Amino acid sequence: MKKPIFLTALAALLATPIAIPAALHAAGPAAGEWAIGPIIRGRNYSVNMPLTMSEGRAGPTFTFPGPTRADGHVHYVTAPVQSLEGARRITLRYRIDAAPGVRFVQQETEAPTGTLSLYFQRRGDRWSARTPRHRWYSPAGRDVPLRPGTHTVSISLDEPWIAMMGGNNRDFPSEFRAALAEAHQVGFTFGGDSGRGHGVYATGPARFTVLDFRIE
């Protein structure tokens, strides 16, 4: 039986060695510390994804699911943190390798405009409206369209980060300060207009690699 075209192309992409200067090797959490989820009441919303990133030649990496929504989608990628109190900025440097013509699609709406957002989460989040300001995402306009290449997103914690149920840290300063002080997870999410962490899939072979992740 012939392998599906997607799997054959994916195998070729992952087998292709990529020359990475030593200075670009990943800083930050190790691959096994990056959890892929979220897992809520026993269900992993990142469908058909491993529980953690894998160790790659250039840093922690994962393969985007696809080529259709039914094949899976990735939502949240986070690492544990004790607190963000006193921190000034979060910076992620990453690379996306993809076959020509691959699109990154919002799984919820099928819009071909998947994005990445920086993210942190306060301890005690119940993943419900009971804790509406425990999850914080990149400010409006600071989420990044997914596309091949090497990219850096760096956002000051003084900027207007968005709360899960709407509003930003200008509207809820005390809740934002509490979330920083009691931060439990930090990382990045995949989604789009319908929700920063509502998931994306790739229409062809693609992989994501963390080159550098810093909290300053």
Rosetta blueprint (number, residue, H / E / L):
1 M L
2 K L
3 K L
4 P L
5 I H
6 F H
7 L H
8 T H
9 A H
10 L H
11 A H
12 A H
13 L H
14 L H
15 A H
16 T L
17 P L
18 I L
19 A L
20 I L
21 P L
22 A H
23 A H
24 L H
25 H L
26 A L
27 A L
28 G L
29 P L
30 A L
31 A H
32 G H
33 E H
34 W L
35 A E
36 I E
37 G E
38 P L
39 I E
40 I E
41 R L
42 G L
43 R E
44 N E
45 Y L
46 S L
47 V L
48 N L
49 M L
50 P L
51 L L
52 T E
53 M L
54 S E
55 E E
56 G L
57 R L
58 A L
59 G L
60 P E
61 T E
62 F E
63 T E
64 F L
65 P L
66 G L
67 P L
68 T L
69 R H
70 A H
71 D H
72 G L
73 H L
74 V E
75 H L
76 Y E
77 V E
78 T E
79 A E
80 P E
81 V L
82 Q L
83 S L
84 L L
85 E L
86 G L
87 A L
88 R L
89 R E
90 I E
91 T E
92 L E
93 R E
94 Y E
95 R E
96 I E
97 D E
98 A E
99 A L
100 P L
101 G L
102 V L
103 R L
104 F E
105 V E
106 Q E
107 Q L
108 E L
109 T L
110 E L
111 A L
112 P L
113 T L
114 G L
115 T E
116 L E
117 S E
118 L E
119 Y E
120 F E
121 Q E
122 R E
123 R L
124 G L
125 D L
126 R L
127 W L
128 S L
129 A L
130 R L
131 T L
132 P L
133 R L
134 H L
135 R E
136 W E
137 Y E
138 S L
139 P L
140 A L
141 G L
142 R L
143 D L
144 V E
145 P E
146 L L
147 R L
148 P L
149 G E
150 T E
151 H E
152 T E
153 V E
154 S E
155 I E
156 S E
157 L L
158 D L
159 E L
160 P L
161 W L
162 I E
163 A E
164 M L
165 M L
166 G L
167 G L
168 N E
169 N L
170 R L
171 D L
172 F L
173 P H
174 S H
175 E H
176 F H
177 R H
178 A H
179 A H
180 L H
181 A H
182 E L
183 A E
184 H E
185 Q E
186 V E
187 G E
188 F E
189 T E
190 F E
191 G E
192 G E
193 D L
194 S L
195 G E
196 R L
197 G L
198 H L
199 G L
200 V E
201 Y E
202 A E
203 T L
204 G L
205 P L
206 A E
207 R E
208 F E
209 T E
210 V E
211 L E
212 D E
213 F E
214 R E
215 I E
216 E L
